[in-house]
Amino acid sequence: MKHMIYYILGIISAFCLMVILLITSVEGVCYWTPGYFEKQYTKYQVLDRLPEMSMNDLLQVTDEMMDYLKGKREDLHVFTTMGGEYGEFFTEREIAHMEDVQGLFLSAILIRRICLLFLLFTIIIIPATKGNLFQTLPKPVFAGTLSFFGVAALLGIIISTNFSKYFVVFHHIFFDNDLWILDPSVDMLINIVPEGFFRDTAARILITFGVSAILVLVISFLLMRKNKPIQKRRSL
């Protein structure tokens, strides 16, 4: 019975770990990759689609937008110089939409914290009940990680066949309004983050997550192999 409980804890822990790695991969690409936004803006010639504006001003707007998503700003009323005039960068529609986007970001951070707490609980409870973490967790963690990674890889392949279609599907799933449908002639957000930007970002996130998940699979597999001789000796 105890071993079954440990196995269930291991499976859930694996899924929690994958969720943590996925959310952290999003953060890693969006927040921790040096010069990422500037490279993307240059690649997609974003400044050509905006009223006269410097790259430094655009990057400052981006920093303030990302601070807002992390909850470090109260609102998204960001002012900058465009076309020789100083004014507000985002329209009211964009600001309303970004409130929903911020909700997704903050919810993801909360989910990650819950997953971290569950992992901590598992790490504490197994030794406390005289279990061995390195003998009981590798197998269920390997199984859970493989399952999660397989589903994620399949979804990635499906989405890559028609990114535009699934980009719309994503918005219909996570938003209950049409505020995300922006007008490029009026709204700046759709001009600074075109669909190609999202495609590149999604690819980088999946690659980062994939490398992390494979690393977990390799470590858990090696621990499983290491534990086999121990299990054989116990059965003799």
N, C-alpha and C positions, 0 to 999 in steps of 0.2 A: 504493500500500500504506500509506504514511504517513497519507494523508488518511482511509483506512478506519479505521485505529487511532485517529486523533483523533476520528472520528465515534463510535466505540464508547465511547471515554473520555467523550465528551460526553453520550451517552445514560446511561451509568452515573452520571456526575456529576449529571445532572438528577434521577435517582431518589434519589441520596444527598441532594441538596438538598431534595427533597420530604419525605423521611423526617425530615431535620433540622427543617424547618419544621413538620411535623406534631407531632413530639415537643415542640418548643418551644411550639407552640400549646397543647398540654396543660398544660405548665408555666405558660404565660402566664395561662391561665384559673384554674388551681388555686392558683398561688403568687403571681402578680404583680398580680392584679386587686384593688384596694383594697376591702375590705368585702364581698367576694363571698359568703363563707360566711354572714356576718351577714344579708345581704339574702335569701339562700336560706332560712336558718333562719326568718326572719320571714315570708317568703312562704308557706312550708309549715307554719307554726305548730308548729315542732318542739318548743319548750318545753312546749307543751300535752300532748305525748305522753310527756314525761319526768317522773320524780319531781321535786318542787320543786327548781329549779336556776336560777341566774342566767345571763344571756346571757354575761357576762364569763367565768364559769367554763366554760361550754360552748365559748367561743372559745379559751380556754386549752387545753382538752382537744384541740380541733381543731388548734391550733398544734403540740402535742406529737405528735399523730398524723401530721401532715404532715412533721414533722422525722424521725419514724421511717421514713416511706416514702422519704425522701431519704438514709437511712442515718446520720442525725445522732444517733439514739438507739439504744441496744443492744437495747431491748425496748419493748413497748407496755403495760407495767404502769403505767397512769396513774391517779393518785388525785385525787379532787375531792369536793366536798360536794353531795350529792343528798338531798332529803327530810330535811334537817336532820342527816344523818349523813355522816361523812367515810369514804370507801371507794374501792375500785377501780371504775373506770368500765366497762371492757371485761371480758367473760366470757372464760374460757379458749378457748372455741370461736372467738370473735371474734379473739382474739390469734393463734390458729393460722391462721385464714383470712388475716389481715393479713400474716402471714409470706409467704404466697404472693403477695399483692398487692405487697408490698415487692420481691419477686423480679422481678415484672413491671416495676416502676418502675426498678429498678437495671439490669435488662437493657436497657430502652429507653435509658437514659443511656449505657450501654456501646455500643449500636448507633449512637447519635448520634456518639459519639467516633470510632468506626470510619469512619463516613461523612465526618466532618470531615477525618480523615486522608487518605481517598481524594481528597477535593476538593483538599486541599493538594498531594497527589502530582500530580494533574492540572495544577494551576496551575504547578507547578515543572517537570514533565516536558515540557510542550508548548513553552515558550520555550527549554528546554534542548536540544530537538531542532530548533530554528530554526522553530518554528511560531508563529503569531500567535493569542493567546487570543481576541481580539475578532473575528477573522475565522473561526476554526475552530469555536468553541464555540456561538455563538448558534443555529445551525440545529439541531444535535442536542439542545441544551438545550431549545429550543422544542418539538421533537418529543417528547422524554422527559417534559417537564413536562405537555404536553397529554395524553399517554397516562395518566400517573399521576393527573392532575386529573380526567380523564374517568371513570376507574375509581372514584376516591374519591367523585365526585359521584353516580355510579350507585348505589354502595353506600349513600350517604346517603339517596337517594330510596327505595331498597328498605327500609332500616331504619325510615324514618319512617312507612311504611305500617302497621307493627305493631311498635312499639318493644319492648313486653313480650316478644314472641316472640324477637326477635333479641338482647334483653338476656340471655335464658336461653341462647341459642345461643352467645353470646360467652363465658359462663362455662363452658359445656361444652367449648369449644375450648381455653381457657387454663388451666383447672383440672381436675385429675384426681381430685377428691374432691367431697364434697357440703358442705364446710364453709361455703360461701357461702350456703347455704339457712339463713337465720337466723329465729329466733322473735321477733317484735316484743314479745311479752309478757315476754321474758327478756333479749334482746340489745338493747343500746343503739344499735349501729351502724346497724341497719336503720331505726331511728327518726330518727336525725339525718340520714341520707342516703336518703330514700325514692326511689322510682322517678322521680318528677317532678324531683328534684334531678339525677339522672343524665341525664334527657332534656334538661333545660335546659343542663347542662354540655356534653353532646355537641353540642348545637346551637351553642353559643358556640365550641367548639373547631373545628367544621367551618367556621363563618363566618370565624374568625380565619385558619385555614389557607387557606380559599378566597381571601380577600383577598390573602394573601401569594403564593399560587400565581399568581393573576391578574397581580400585579405583576411576577413573574418572566417570565410570558408576554409582557407588554407590553414589558419591557426587551429581552428576546431578540428579539422581533419588530422593534422599532425598530433594533436593531443589524443584523439581517438586511437590512432595507431600506437601511440606510446602507452595507452592504458590497456591494450590487448594482452600484452605479456603478464600484466598484473592480474587481470581477470582470469587468465589461464592458470596461473599459479594458485589462485584462490580456489579454483574448481578441482585441483588435484588432491 
